[in-house]
């Protein structure tokens, strides 16, 4: 599948917490964690589990910088 989003970060699923409707997926990207909240149905469709190799695809109109 090709995506137009350029911000794609390869990582490994650290944990998956399933809720009634949503799922929290923590992805380890080179020692930094990215947390994504997706629907439980999407999580189950992707069969996400700890240890899976994934890509975090970030599509945003703003990037904030703090110093």
Residue pairs with C-beta under 8 A, 6 or more apart in sequence:
3 57
5 57
5 58
5 59
7 57
7 58
7 59
7 60
8 55
8 56
8 57
8 58
9 27
9 29
9 34
9 55
9 56
9 58
10 29
10 53
10 54
10 55
11 27
11 28
11 29
11 30
11 34
11 53
11 54
11 55
11 56
12 27
12 28
12 51
12 52
12 53
12 54
13 25
13 26
13 27
13 28
13 48
13 49
13 50
13 51
13 52
13 54
14 26
14 27
14 28
14 33
14 50
15 24
15 25
15 26
15 50
16 23
16 24
16 25
16 26
16 43
16 48
16 49
16 50
17 23
17 24
18 40
18 43
19 40
20 40
21 39
21 40
22 37
22 38
22 39
22 40
23 37
23 38
23 39
23 40
23 42
23 43
23 48
24 35
24 36
24 37
25 35
25 36
25 37
25 38
25 43
25 48
26 33
26 34
26 35
27 33
27 34
27 35
27 36
27 54
27 56
29 56
34 56
36 56
48 54
